[in-house]
Amino acid sequence: MTVNIPAEHQKFVQAVIRRGSYQSEDEVIGEALRLLRKREKRIAELRKELQPAVERLERGEGIELDENSLGPFLEKIKAEGDRILAERKQHKK
């Protein structure tokens, strides 16, 4: 496979090789592809996690927030997060 890399990316590849981070262009490209694969996998995982929420919203099960209700809603979420963190700290002791 032959790949054409834009000049700006070529400069970056050469710079990381000069720094000693990688031994060759192939290593740099291999690492870039590994990271891209990892990113794509994470995006797929997030989409899967979000799907139930999207489906609930599509069924009209969401809540509407306006400028008056947003603050209290966020405070409620923060309080729940604080409670969960406190419980986790207690369990670690």
PDB file of N, CA, C and O in Angstrom:
ATOM      1  N   MET A   1       0.846  -1.168   0.000  1.00  0.00           N
ATOM      2  CA  MET A   1       0.000   0.000   0.000  1.00  0.00           C
ATOM      3  C   MET A   1       0.898   1.241   0.000  1.00  0.00           C
ATOM      4  O   MET A   1       1.880   1.316   0.738  1.00  0.00           O
ATOM      5  N   THR A   2       0.548   2.178  -0.818  1.00  0.00           N
ATOM      6  CA  THR A   2       1.267   3.445  -0.867  1.00  0.00           C
ATOM      7  C   THR A   2       0.357   4.526  -0.313  1.00  0.00           C
ATOM      8  O   THR A   2      -0.816   4.620  -0.676  1.00  0.00           O
ATOM      9  N   VAL A   3       0.914   5.334   0.568  1.00  0.00           N
ATOM     10  CA  VAL A   3       0.123   6.390   1.198  1.00  0.00           C
ATOM     11  C   VAL A   3       0.820   7.715   0.967  1.00  0.00           C
ATOM     12  O   VAL A   3       2.029   7.837   1.166  1.00  0.00           O
ATOM     13  N   ASN A   4       0.049   8.711   0.544  1.00  0.00           N
ATOM     14  CA  ASN A   4       0.584  10.059   0.384  1.00  0.00           C
ATOM     15  C   ASN A   4       0.219  10.862   1.626  1.00  0.00           C
ATOM     16  O   ASN A   4      -0.952  10.997   1.979  1.00  0.00           O
ATOM     17  N   ILE A   5       1.240  11.386   2.273  1.00  0.00           N
ATOM     18  CA  ILE A   5       1.036  12.142   3.510  1.00  0.00           C
ATOM     19  C   ILE A   5       1.302  13.614   3.219  1.00  0.00           C
ATOM     20  O   ILE A   5       2.335  13.957   2.645  1.00  0.00           O
ATOM     21  N   PRO A   6       0.375  14.487   3.613  1.00  0.00           N
ATOM     22  CA  PRO A   6       0.579  15.924   3.407  1.00  0.00           C
ATOM     23  C   PRO A   6       1.874  16.397   4.066  1.00  0.00           C
ATOM     24  O   PRO A   6       2.325  15.824   5.057  1.00  0.00           O
ATOM     25  N   ALA A   7       2.457  17.441   3.506  1.00  0.00           N
ATOM     26  CA  ALA A   7       3.749  17.957   3.976  1.00  0.00           C
ATOM     27  C   ALA A   7       3.740  18.267   5.472  1.00  0.00           C
ATOM     28  O   ALA A   7       4.710  17.966   6.168  1.00  0.00           O
ATOM     29  N   GLU A   8       2.665  18.860   5.971  1.00  0.00           N
ATOM     30  CA  GLU A   8       2.621  19.207   7.402  1.00  0.00           C
ATOM     31  C   GLU A   8       2.712  17.962   8.279  1.00  0.00           C
ATOM     32  O   GLU A   8       3.327  17.997   9.345  1.00  0.00           O
ATOM     33  N   HIS A   9       2.098  16.857   7.832  1.00  0.00           N
ATOM     34  CA  HIS A   9       2.173  15.621   8.591  1.00  0.00           C
ATOM     35  C   HIS A   9       3.541  14.962   8.433  1.00  0.00           C
ATOM     36  O   HIS A   9       4.039  14.334   9.367  1.00  0.00           O
ATOM     37  N   GLN A  10       4.140  15.101   7.272  1.00  0.00           N
ATOM     38  CA  GLN A  10       5.484  14.554   7.052  1.00  0.00           C
ATOM     39  C   GLN A  10       6.476  15.199   8.010  1.00  0.00           C
ATOM     40  O   GLN A  10       7.328  14.523   8.586  1.00  0.00           O
ATOM     41  N   LYS A  11       6.358  16.507   8.173  1.00  0.00           N
ATOM     42  CA  LYS A  11       7.248  17.214   9.100  1.00  0.00           C
ATOM     43  C   LYS A  11       7.067  16.696  10.523  1.00  0.00           C
ATOM     44  O   LYS A  11       8.041  16.509  11.251  1.00  0.00           O
ATOM     45  N   PHE A  12       5.832  16.469  10.909  1.00  0.00           N
ATOM     46  CA  PHE A  12       5.553  15.958  12.248  1.00  0.00           C
ATOM     47  C   PHE A  12       6.148  14.565  12.420  1.00  0.00           C
ATOM     48  O   PHE A  12       6.777  14.277  13.439  1.00  0.00           O
ATOM     49  N   VAL A  13       5.953  13.716  11.440  1.00  0.00           N
ATOM     50  CA  VAL A  13       6.485  12.342  11.496  1.00  0.00           C
ATOM     51  C   VAL A  13       7.997  12.388  11.647  1.00  0.00           C
ATOM     52  O   VAL A  13       8.554  11.682  12.488  1.00  0.00           O
ATOM     53  N   GLN A  14       8.657  13.193  10.859  1.00  0.00           N
ATOM     54  CA  GLN A  14      10.115  13.298  10.929  1.00  0.00           C
ATOM     55  C   GLN A  14      10.563  13.830  12.291  1.00  0.00           C
ATOM     56  O   GLN A  14      11.582  13.399  12.830  1.00  0.00           O
ATOM     57  N   ALA A  15       9.795  14.768  12.837  1.00  0.00           N
ATOM     58  CA  ALA A  15      10.155  15.344  14.143  1.00  0.00           C
ATOM     59  C   ALA A  15      10.085  14.289  15.246  1.00  0.00           C
ATOM     60  O   ALA A  15      10.975  14.230  16.094  1.00  0.00           O
ATOM     61  N   VAL A  16       9.051  13.462  15.250  1.00  0.00           N
ATOM     62  CA  VAL A  16       8.957  12.460  16.319  1.00  0.00           C
ATOM     63  C   VAL A  16      10.013  11.371  16.142  1.00  0.00           C
ATOM     64  O   VAL A  16      10.450  10.766  17.121  1.00  0.00           O
ATOM     65  N   ILE A  17      10.419  11.123  14.921  1.00  0.00           N
ATOM     66  CA  ILE A  17      11.504  10.158  14.688  1.00  0.00           C
ATOM     67  C   ILE A  17      12.817  10.752  15.195  1.00  0.00           C
ATOM     68  O   ILE A  17      13.601  10.062  15.847  1.00  0.00           O
ATOM     69  N   ARG A  18      13.059  12.033  14.895  1.00  0.00           N
ATOM     70  CA  ARG A  18      14.286  12.692  15.353  1.00  0.00           C
ATOM     71  C   ARG A  18      14.366  12.722  16.870  1.00  0.00           C
ATOM     72  O   ARG A  18      15.450  12.584  17.437  1.00  0.00           O
ATOM     73  N   ARG A  19      13.230  12.901  17.532  1.00  0.00           N
ATOM     74  CA  ARG A  19      13.213  12.919  19.001  1.00  0.00           C
ATOM     75  C   ARG A  19      13.483  11.539  19.576  1.00  0.00           C
ATOM     76  O   ARG A  19      13.768  11.408  20.766  1.00  0.00           O
ATOM     77  N   GLY A  20      13.399  10.532  18.764  1.00  0.00           N
ATOM     78  CA  GLY A  20      13.643   9.184  19.245  1.00  0.00           C
ATOM     79  C   GLY A  20      12.400   8.473  19.749  1.00  0.00           C
ATOM     80  O   GLY A  20      12.487   7.375  20.299  1.00  0.00           O
ATOM     81  N   SER A  21      11.244   9.097  19.563  1.00  0.00           N
ATOM     82  CA  SER A  21       9.998   8.478  20.017  1.00  0.00           C
ATOM     83  C   SER A  21       9.674   7.224  19.209  1.00  0.00           C
ATOM     84  O   SER A  21       9.096   6.270  19.729  1.00  0.00           O
ATOM     85  N   TYR A  22      10.050   7.240  17.947  1.00  0.00           N
ATOM     86  CA  TYR A  22       9.811   6.112  17.038  1.00  0.00           C
ATOM     87  C   TYR A  22      11.040   5.929  16.170  1.00  0.00           C
ATOM     88  O   TYR A  22      11.808   6.868  15.955  1.00  0.00           O
ATOM     89  N   GLN A  23      11.222   4.715  15.675  1.00  0.00           N
ATOM     90  CA  GLN A  23      12.405   4.404  14.881  1.00  0.00           C
ATOM     91  C   GLN A  23      12.202   4.633  13.382  1.00  0.00           C
ATOM     92  O   GLN A  23      13.171   4.825  12.647  1.00  0.00           O
ATOM     93  N   SER A  24      10.942   4.614  12.927  1.00  0.00           N
ATOM     94  CA  SER A  24      10.707   4.715  11.488  1.00  0.00           C
ATOM     95  C   SER A  24       9.339   5.316  11.213  1.00  0.00           C
ATOM     96  O   SER A  24       8.493   5.430  12.101  1.00  0.00           O
ATOM     97  N   GLU A  25       9.148   5.693   9.966  1.00  0.00           N
ATOM     98  CA  GLU A  25       7.849   6.197   9.536  1.00  0.00           C
ATOM     99  C   GLU A  25       6.779   5.124   9.719  1.00  0.00           C
ATOM    100  O   GLU A  25       5.646   5.422  10.099  1.00  0.00           O
ATOM    101  N   ASP A  26       7.146   3.883   9.448  1.00  0.00           N
ATOM    102  CA  ASP A  26       6.187   2.790   9.613  1.00  0.00           C
ATOM    103  C   ASP A  26       5.704   2.688  11.056  1.00  0.00           C
ATOM    104  O   ASP A  26       4.523   2.440  11.303  1.00  0.00           O
ATOM    105  N   GLU A  27       6.617   2.878  12.010  1.00  0.00           N
ATOM    106  CA  GLU A  27       6.217   2.827  13.423  1.00  0.00           C
ATOM    107  C   GLU A  27       5.256   3.960  13.757  1.00  0.00           C
ATOM    108  O   GLU A  27       4.274   3.756  14.470  1.00  0.00           O
ATOM    109  N   VAL A  28       5.536   5.143  13.248  1.00  0.00           N
ATOM    110  CA  VAL A  28       4.676   6.296  13.519  1.00  0.00           C
ATOM    111  C   VAL A  28       3.281   6.047  12.946  1.00  0.00           C
ATOM    112  O   VAL A  28       2.279   6.257  13.630  1.00  0.00           O
ATOM    113  N   ILE A  29       3.220   5.604  11.700  1.00  0.00           N
ATOM    114  CA  ILE A  29       1.932   5.350  11.060  1.00  0.00           C
ATOM    115  C   ILE A  29       1.204   4.207  11.775  1.00  0.00           C
ATOM    116  O   ILE A  29      -0.010   4.265  11.968  1.00  0.00           O
ATOM    117  N   GLY A  30       1.937   3.186  12.160  1.00  0.00           N
ATOM    118  CA  GLY A  30       1.335   2.077  12.889  1.00  0.00           C
ATOM    119  C   GLY A  30       0.710   2.531  14.193  1.00  0.00           C
ATOM    120  O   GLY A  30      -0.397   2.118  14.540  1.00  0.00           O
ATOM    121  N   GLU A  31       1.431   3.392  14.921  1.00  0.00           N
ATOM    122  CA  GLU A  31       0.899   3.919  16.180  1.00  0.00           C
ATOM    123  C   GLU A  31      -0.321   4.802  15.922  1.00  0.00           C
ATOM    124  O   GLU A  31      -1.300   4.743  16.665  1.00  0.00           O
ATOM    125  N   ALA A  32      -0.263   5.610  14.881  1.00  0.00           N
ATOM    126  CA  ALA A  32      -1.413   6.457  14.541  1.00  0.00           C
ATOM    127  C   ALA A  32      -2.637   5.599  14.243  1.00  0.00           C
ATOM    128  O   ALA A  32      -3.743   5.922  14.677  1.00  0.00           O
ATOM    129  N   LEU A  33      -2.449   4.521  13.514  1.00  0.00           N
ATOM    130  CA  LEU A  33      -3.567   3.636  13.189  1.00  0.00           C
ATOM    131  C   LEU A  33      -4.079   2.913  14.429  1.00  0.00           C
ATOM    132  O   LEU A  33      -5.284   2.707  14.575  1.00  0.00           O
ATOM    133  N   ARG A  34      -3.176   2.530  15.315  1.00  0.00           N
ATOM    134  CA  ARG A  34      -3.588   1.886  16.562  1.00  0.00           C
ATOM    135  C   ARG A  34      -4.458   2.836  17.380  1.00  0.00           C
ATOM    136  O   ARG A  34      -5.496   2.438  17.909  1.00  0.00           O
ATOM    137  N   LEU A  35      -4.027   4.097  17.478  1.00  0.00           N
ATOM    138  CA  LEU A  35      -4.794   5.083  18.230  1.00  0.00           C
ATOM    139  C   LEU A  35      -6.135   5.382  17.561  1.00  0.00           C
ATOM    140  O   LEU A  35      -7.142   5.574  18.243  1.00  0.00           O
ATOM    141  N   LEU A  36      -6.149   5.419  16.233  1.00  0.00           N
ATOM    142  CA  LEU A  36      -7.402   5.637  15.515  1.00  0.00           C
ATOM    143  C   LEU A  36      -8.367   4.477  15.760  1.00  0.00           C
ATOM    144  O   LEU A  36      -9.561   4.687  15.970  1.00  0.00           O
ATOM    145  N   ARG A  37      -7.847   3.276  15.730  1.00  0.00           N
ATOM    146  CA  ARG A  37      -8.685   2.100  16.001  1.00  0.00           C
ATOM    147  C   ARG A  37      -9.248   2.163  17.422  1.00  0.00           C
ATOM    148  O   ARG A  37     -10.424   1.877  17.645  1.00  0.00           O
ATOM    149  N   LYS A  38      -8.398   2.539  18.379  1.00  0.00           N
ATOM    150  CA  LYS A  38      -8.832   2.652  19.778  1.00  0.00           C
ATOM    151  C   LYS A  38      -9.926   3.719  19.897  1.00  0.00           C
ATOM    152  O   LYS A  38     -10.919   3.524  20.598  1.00  0.00           O
ATOM    153  N   ARG A  39      -9.734   4.836  19.212  1.00  0.00           N
ATOM    154  CA  ARG A  39     -10.728   5.918  19.231  1.00  0.00           C
ATOM    155  C   ARG A  39     -12.045   5.462  18.625  1.00  0.00           C
ATOM    156  O   ARG A  39     -13.111   5.713  19.187  1.00  0.00           O
ATOM    157  N   GLU A  40     -11.976   4.796  17.485  1.00  0.00           N
ATOM    158  CA  GLU A  40     -13.188   4.302  16.828  1.00  0.00           C
ATOM    159  C   GLU A  40     -13.926   3.308  17.712  1.00  0.00           C
ATOM    160  O   GLU A  40     -15.156   3.313  17.770  1.00  0.00           O
ATOM    161  N   LYS A  41     -13.175   2.458  18.400  1.00  0.00           N
ATOM    162  CA  LYS A  41     -13.787   1.493  19.309  1.00  0.00           C
ATOM    163  C   LYS A  41     -14.496   2.216  20.445  1.00  0.00           C
ATOM    164  O   LYS A  41     -15.614   1.855  20.813  1.00  0.00           O
ATOM    165  N   ARG A  42     -13.848   3.239  21.001  1.00  0.00           N
ATOM    166  CA  ARG A  42     -14.448   3.992  22.105  1.00  0.00           C
ATOM    167  C   ARG A  42     -15.704   4.717  21.647  1.00  0.00           C
ATOM    168  O   ARG A  42     -16.695   4.762  22.376  1.00  0.00           O
ATOM    169  N   ILE A  43     -15.672   5.285  20.446  1.00  0.00           N
ATOM    170  CA  ILE A  43     -16.856   5.962  19.915  1.00  0.00           C
ATOM    171  C   ILE A  43     -18.003   4.970  19.768  1.00  0.00           C
ATOM    172  O   ILE A  43     -19.143   5.289  20.106  1.00  0.00           O
ATOM    173  N   ALA A  44     -17.717   3.782  19.274  1.00  0.00           N
ATOM    174  CA  ALA A  44     -18.751   2.750  19.136  1.00  0.00           C
ATOM    175  C   ALA A  44     -19.309   2.370  20.506  1.00  0.00           C
ATOM    176  O   ALA A  44     -20.518   2.191  20.651  1.00  0.00           O
ATOM    177  N   GLU A  45     -18.441   2.245  21.513  1.00  0.00           N
ATOM    178  CA  GLU A  45     -18.892   1.923  22.868  1.00  0.00           C
ATOM    179  C   GLU A  45     -19.802   3.017  23.417  1.00  0.00           C
ATOM    180  O   GLU A  45     -20.833   2.727  24.023  1.00  0.00           O
ATOM    181  N   LEU A  46     -19.416   4.273  23.203  1.00  0.00           N
ATOM    182  CA  LEU A  46     -20.227   5.388  23.689  1.00  0.00           C
ATOM    183  C   LEU A  46     -21.583   5.422  22.998  1.00  0.00           C
ATOM    184  O   LEU A  46     -22.608   5.663  23.637  1.00  0.00           O
ATOM    185  N   ARG A  47     -21.585   5.181  21.692  1.00  0.00           N
ATOM    186  CA  ARG A  47     -22.856   5.151  20.964  1.00  0.00           C
ATOM    187  C   ARG A  47     -23.763   4.057  21.512  1.00  0.00           C
ATOM    188  O   ARG A  47     -24.969   4.253  21.660  1.00  0.00           O
ATOM    189  N   LYS A  48     -23.173   2.904  21.811  1.00  0.00           N
ATOM    190  CA  LYS A  48     -23.954   1.798  22.358  1.00  0.00           C
ATOM    191  C   LYS A  48     -24.516   2.172  23.727  1.00  0.00           C
ATOM    192  O   LYS A  48     -25.668   1.868  24.034  1.00  0.00           O
ATOM    193  N   GLU A  49     -23.699   2.834  24.548  1.00  0.00           N
ATOM    194  CA  GLU A  49     -24.152   3.256  25.874  1.00  0.00           C
ATOM    195  C   GLU A  49     -25.257   4.306  25.791  1.00  0.00           C
ATOM    196  O   GLU A  49     -26.172   4.324  26.614  1.00  0.00           O
ATOM    197  N   LEU A  50     -25.162   5.178  24.791  1.00  0.00           N
ATOM    198  CA  LEU A  50     -26.132   6.258  24.663  1.00  0.00           C
ATOM    199  C   LEU A  50     -27.439   5.823  24.007  1.00  0.00           C
ATOM    200  O   LEU A  50     -28.462   6.490  24.164  1.00  0.00           O
ATOM    201  N   GLN A  51     -27.414   4.726  23.283  1.00  0.00           N
ATOM    202  CA  GLN A  51     -28.583   4.309  22.518  1.00  0.00           C
ATOM    203  C   GLN A  51     -29.855   4.191  23.355  1.00  0.00           C
ATOM    204  O   GLN A  51     -30.903   4.667  22.917  1.00  0.00           O
ATOM    205  N   PRO A  52     -29.811   3.577  24.544  1.00  0.00           N
ATOM    206  CA  PRO A  52     -31.037   3.516  25.338  1.00  0.00           C
ATOM    207  C   PRO A  52     -31.598   4.905  25.668  1.00  0.00           C
ATOM    208  O   PRO A  52     -32.814   5.100  25.666  1.00  0.00           O
ATOM    209  N   ALA A  53     -30.725   5.856  25.948  1.00  0.00           N
ATOM    210  CA  ALA A  53     -31.182   7.216  26.254  1.00  0.00           C
ATOM    211  C   ALA A  53     -31.802   7.861  25.018  1.00  0.00           C
ATOM    212  O   ALA A  53     -32.827   8.536  25.116  1.00  0.00           O
ATOM    213  N   VAL A  54     -31.191   7.657  23.866  1.00  0.00           N
ATOM    214  CA  VAL A  54     -31.739   8.198  22.614  1.00  0.00           C
ATOM    215  C   VAL A  54     -33.126   7.614  22.364  1.00  0.00           C
ATOM    216  O   VAL A  54     -34.050   8.327  21.974  1.00  0.00           O
ATOM    217  N   GLU A  55     -33.258   6.333  22.589  1.00  0.00           N
ATOM    218  CA  GLU A  55     -34.558   5.685  22.383  1.00  0.00           C
ATOM    219  C   GLU A  55     -35.613   6.234  23.339  1.00  0.00           C
ATOM    220  O   GLU A  55     -36.765   6.425  22.950  1.00  0.00           O
ATOM    221  N   ARG A  56     -35.221   6.490  24.596  1.00  0.00           N
ATOM    222  CA  ARG A  56     -36.172   7.074  25.547  1.00  0.00           C
ATOM    223  C   ARG A  56     -36.601   8.462  25.092  1.00  0.00           C
ATOM    224  O   ARG A  56     -37.777   8.815  25.170  1.00  0.00           O
ATOM    225  N   LEU A  57     -35.636   9.246  24.616  1.00  0.00           N
ATOM    226  CA  LEU A  57     -35.971  10.586  24.119  1.00  0.00           C
ATOM    227  C   LEU A  57     -36.912  10.503  22.921  1.00  0.00           C
ATOM    228  O   LEU A  57     -37.862  11.279  22.815  1.00  0.00           O
ATOM    229  N   GLU A  58     -36.645   9.562  22.023  1.00  0.00           N
ATOM    230  CA  GLU A  58     -37.501   9.401  20.850  1.00  0.00           C
ATOM    231  C   GLU A  58     -38.921   8.996  21.241  1.00  0.00           C
ATOM    232  O   GLU A  58     -39.868   9.295  20.514  1.00  0.00           O
ATOM    233  N   ARG A  59     -39.081   8.322  22.377  1.00  0.00           N
ATOM    234  CA  ARG A  59     -40.401   7.936  22.861  1.00  0.00           C
ATOM    235  C   ARG A  59     -41.064   9.067  23.655  1.00  0.00           C
ATOM    236  O   ARG A  59     -42.188   8.923  24.136  1.00  0.00           O
ATOM    237  N   GLY A  60     -40.360  10.180  23.784  1.00  0.00           N
ATOM    238  CA  GLY A  60     -40.914  11.317  24.510  1.00  0.00           C
ATOM    239  C   GLY A  60     -40.740  11.236  26.005  1.00  0.00           C
ATOM    240  O   GLY A  60     -41.454  11.909  26.748  1.00  0.00           O
ATOM    241  N   GLU A  61     -39.806  10.427  26.463  1.00  0.00           N
ATOM    242  CA  GLU A  61     -39.608  10.237  27.900  1.00  0.00           C
ATOM    243  C   GLU A  61     -38.600  11.205  28.509  1.00  0.00           C
ATOM    244  O   GLU A  61     -38.236  11.068  29.677  1.00  0.00           O
ATOM    245  N   GLY A  62     -38.156  12.167  27.737  1.00  0.00           N
ATOM    246  CA  GLY A  62     -37.197  13.136  28.248  1.00  0.00           C
ATOM    247  C   GLY A  62     -37.889  14.222  29.050  1.00  0.00           C
ATOM    248  O   GLY A  62     -39.117  14.265  29.128  1.00  0.00           O
ATOM    249  N   ILE A  63     -37.105  15.085  29.636  1.00  0.00           N
ATOM    250  CA  ILE A  63     -37.667  16.226  30.355  1.00  0.00           C
ATOM    251  C   ILE A  63     -37.181  17.495  29.671  1.00  0.00           C
ATOM    252  O   ILE A  63     -36.063  17.554  29.159  1.00  0.00           O
ATOM    253  N   GLU A  64     -38.036  18.504  29.671  1.00  0.00           N
ATOM    254  CA  GLU A  64     -37.647  19.792  29.099  1.00  0.00           C
ATOM    255  C   GLU A  64     -37.111  20.679  30.207  1.00  0.00           C
ATOM    256  O   GLU A  64     -37.672  20.752  31.300  1.00  0.00           O
ATOM    257  N   LEU A  65     -36.019  21.347  29.900  1.00  0.00           N
ATOM    258  CA  LEU A  65     -35.425  22.277  30.853  1.00  0.00           C
ATOM    259  C   LEU A  65     -35.392  23.653  30.225  1.00  0.00           C
ATOM    260  O   LEU A  65     -35.118  23.802  29.034  1.00  0.00           O
ATOM    261  N   ASP A  66     -35.669  24.643  31.029  1.00  0.00           N
ATOM    262  CA  ASP A  66     -35.539  26.021  30.562  1.00  0.00           C
ATOM    263  C   ASP A  66     -34.594  26.744  31.515  1.00  0.00           C
ATOM    264  O   ASP A  66     -34.005  26.128  32.403  1.00  0.00           O
ATOM    265  N   GLU A  67     -34.457  28.030  31.329  1.00  0.00           N
ATOM    266  CA  GLU A  67     -33.499  28.775  32.149  1.00  0.00           C
ATOM    267  C   GLU A  67     -33.868  28.752  33.633  1.00  0.00           C
ATOM    268  O   GLU A  67     -32.995  28.926  34.483  1.00  0.00           O
ATOM    269  N   ASN A  68     -35.124  28.544  33.952  1.00  0.00           N
ATOM    270  CA  ASN A  68     -35.539  28.493  35.363  1.00  0.00           C
ATOM    271  C   ASN A  68     -35.326  27.120  35.988  1.00  0.00           C
ATOM    272  O   ASN A  68     -35.037  27.017  37.180  1.00  0.00           O
ATOM    273  N   SER A  69     -35.466  26.075  35.195  1.00  0.00           N
ATOM    274  CA  SER A  69     -35.367  24.722  35.760  1.00  0.00           C
ATOM    275  C   SER A  69     -33.975  24.110  35.623  1.00  0.00           C
ATOM    276  O   SER A  69     -33.668  23.118  36.284  1.00  0.00           O
ATOM    277  N   LEU A  70     -33.134  24.691  34.774  1.00  0.00           N
ATOM    278  CA  LEU A  70     -31.814  24.109  34.544  1.00  0.00           C
ATOM    279  C   LEU A  70     -30.946  24.136  35.799  1.00  0.00           C
ATOM    280  O   LEU A  70     -30.315  23.134  36.134  1.00  0.00           O
ATOM    281  N   GLY A  71     -30.908  25.253  36.484  1.00  0.00           N
ATOM    282  CA  GLY A  71     -30.073  25.371  37.691  1.00  0.00           C
ATOM    283  C   GLY A  71     -30.406  24.327  38.742  1.00  0.00           C
ATOM    284  O   GLY A  71     -29.518  23.598  39.185  1.00  0.00           O
ATOM    285  N   PRO A  72     -31.677  24.236  39.156  1.00  0.00           N
ATOM    286  CA  PRO A  72     -32.043  23.210  40.144  1.00  0.00           C
ATOM    287  C   PRO A  72     -31.773  21.790  39.657  1.00  0.00           C
ATOM    288  O   PRO A  72     -31.380  20.924  40.439  1.00  0.00           O
ATOM    289  N   PHE A  73     -31.984  21.554  38.374  1.00  0.00           N
ATOM    290  CA  PHE A  73     -31.720  20.227  37.811  1.00  0.00           C
ATOM    291  C   PHE A  73     -30.238  19.873  37.944  1.00  0.00           C
ATOM    292  O   PHE A  73     -29.895  18.766  38.356  1.00  0.00           O
ATOM    293  N   LEU A  74     -29.365  20.819  37.592  1.00  0.00           N
ATOM    294  CA  LEU A  74     -27.920  20.576  37.687  1.00  0.00           C
ATOM    295  C   LEU A  74     -27.485  20.415  39.146  1.00  0.00           C
ATOM    296  O   LEU A  74     -26.609  19.604  39.444  1.00  0.00           O
ATOM    297  N   GLU A  75     -28.084  21.169  40.039  1.00  0.00           N
ATOM    298  CA  GLU A  75     -27.765  21.028  41.461  1.00  0.00           C
ATOM    299  C   GLU A  75     -28.141  19.639  41.964  1.00  0.00           C
ATOM    300  O   GLU A  75     -27.422  19.041  42.765  1.00  0.00           O
ATOM    301  N   LYS A  76     -29.271  19.137  41.489  1.00  0.00           N
ATOM    302  CA  LYS A  76     -29.711  17.792  41.876  1.00  0.00           C
ATOM    303  C   LYS A  76     -28.703  16.744  41.388  1.00  0.00           C
ATOM    304  O   LYS A  76     -28.354  15.819  42.121  1.00  0.00           O
ATOM    305  N   ILE A  77     -28.246  16.899  40.155  1.00  0.00           N
ATOM    306  CA  ILE A  77     -27.252  15.967  39.599  1.00  0.00           C
ATOM    307  C   ILE A  77     -25.954  16.050  40.397  1.00  0.00           C
ATOM    308  O   ILE A  77     -25.362  15.026  40.738  1.00  0.00           O
ATOM    309  N   LYS A  78     -25.516  17.267  40.692  1.00  0.00           N
ATOM    310  CA  LYS A  78     -24.280  17.446  41.462  1.00  0.00           C
ATOM    311  C   LYS A  78     -24.400  16.800  42.841  1.00  0.00           C
ATOM    312  O   LYS A  78     -23.477  16.126  43.299  1.00  0.00           O
ATOM    313  N   ALA A  79     -25.524  17.006  43.491  1.00  0.00           N
ATOM    314  CA  ALA A  79     -25.731  16.415  44.818  1.00  0.00           C
ATOM    315  C   ALA A  79     -25.690  14.890  44.745  1.00  0.00           C
ATOM    316  O   ALA A  79     -25.118  14.241  45.621  1.00  0.00           O
ATOM    317  N   GLU A  80     -26.294  14.319  43.706  1.00  0.00           N
ATOM    318  CA  GLU A  80     -26.269  12.860  43.539  1.00  0.00           C
ATOM    319  C   GLU A  80     -24.841  12.379  43.300  1.00  0.00           C
ATOM    320  O   GLU A  80     -24.432  11.356  43.849  1.00  0.00           O
ATOM    321  N   GLY A  81     -24.081  13.108  42.484  1.00  0.00           N
ATOM    322  CA  GLY A  81     -22.685  12.745  42.247  1.00  0.00           C
ATOM    323  C   GLY A  81     -21.859  12.830  43.520  1.00  0.00           C
ATOM    324  O   GLY A  81     -21.032  11.959  43.792  1.00  0.00           O
ATOM    325  N   ASP A  82     -22.081  13.871  44.291  1.00  0.00           N
ATOM    326  CA  ASP A  82     -21.370  14.014  45.570  1.00  0.00           C
ATOM    327  C   ASP A  82     -21.701  12.857  46.510  1.00  0.00           C
ATOM    328  O   ASP A  82     -20.821  12.331  47.191  1.00  0.00           O
ATOM    329  N   ARG A  83     -22.976  12.464  46.543  1.00  0.00           N
ATOM    330  CA  ARG A  83     -23.399  11.356  47.398  1.00  0.00           C
ATOM    331  C   ARG A  83     -22.715  10.058  46.982  1.00  0.00           C
ATOM    332  O   ARG A  83     -22.244   9.300  47.830  1.00  0.00           O
ATOM    333  N   ILE A  84     -22.661   9.804  45.670  1.00  0.00           N
ATOM    334  CA  ILE A  84     -22.023   8.586  45.157  1.00  0.00           C
ATOM    335  C   ILE A  84     -20.540   8.576  45.500  1.00  0.00           C
ATOM    336  O   ILE A  84     -20.009   7.554  45.934  1.00  0.00           O
ATOM    337  N   LEU A  85     -19.866   9.714  45.306  1.00  0.00           N
ATOM    338  CA  LEU A  85     -18.440   9.795  45.638  1.00  0.00           C
ATOM    339  C   LEU A  85     -18.202   9.556  47.123  1.00  0.00           C
ATOM    340  O   LEU A  85     -17.253   8.871  47.504  1.00  0.00           O
ATOM    341  N   ALA A  86     -19.054  10.116  47.948  1.00  0.00           N
ATOM    342  CA  ALA A  86     -18.908   9.924  49.394  1.00  0.00           C
ATOM    343  C   ALA A  86     -19.069   8.446  49.760  1.00  0.00           C
ATOM    344  O   ALA A  86     -18.325   7.920  50.588  1.00  0.00           O
ATOM    345  N   GLU A  87     -20.036   7.787  49.142  1.00  0.00           N
ATOM    346  CA  GLU A  87     -20.225   6.349  49.392  1.00  0.00           C
ATOM    347  C   GLU A  87     -19.006   5.549  48.967  1.00  0.00           C
ATOM    348  O   GLU A  87     -18.576   4.639  49.676  1.00  0.00           O
ATOM    349  N   ARG A  88     -18.452   5.885  47.821  1.00  0.00           N
ATOM    350  CA  ARG A  88     -17.270   5.164  47.334  1.00  0.00           C
ATOM    351  C   ARG A  88     -16.091   5.362  48.285  1.00  0.00           C
ATOM    352  O   ARG A  88     -15.339   4.425  48.552  1.00  0.00           O
ATOM    353  N   LYS A  89     -15.933   6.580  48.791  1.00  0.00           N
ATOM    354  CA  LYS A  89     -14.846   6.836  49.730  1.00  0.00           C
ATOM    355  C   LYS A  89     -15.029   6.031  51.015  1.00  0.00           C
ATOM    356  O   LYS A  89     -14.061   5.532  51.588  1.00  0.00           O
ATOM    357  N   GLN A  90     -16.277   5.910  51.460  1.00  0.00           N
ATOM    358  CA  GLN A  90     -16.566   5.130  52.669  1.00  0.00           C
ATOM    359  C   GLN A  90     -16.235   3.655  52.464  1.00  0.00           C
ATOM    360  O   GLN A  90     -15.715   3.002  53.369  1.00  0.00           O
ATOM    361  N   HIS A  91     -16.532   3.138  51.292  1.00  0.00           N
ATOM    362  CA  HIS A  91     -16.266   1.728  51.016  1.00  0.00           C
ATOM    363  C   HIS A  91     -14.773   1.425  50.897  1.00  0.00           C
ATOM    364  O   HIS A  91     -14.347   0.295  51.136  1.00  0.00           O
ATOM    365  N   LYS A  92     -13.983   2.425  50.530  1.00  0.00           N
ATOM    366  CA  LYS A  92     -12.536   2.221  50.391  1.00  0.00           C
ATOM    367  C   LYS A  92     -11.827   2.201  51.735  1.00  0.00           C
ATOM    368  O   LYS A  92     -10.704   1.706  51.837  1.00  0.00           O
ATOM    369  N   LYS A  93     -12.466   2.729  52.756  1.00  0.00           N
ATOM    370  CA  LYS A  93     -11.827   2.806  54.082  1.00  0.00           C
ATOM    371  C   LYS A  93     -11.817   1.481  54.754  1.00  0.00           C
ATOM    372  O   LYS A  93     -11.320   1.361  55.874  1.00  0.00           O
TER     373      LYS A  93
END
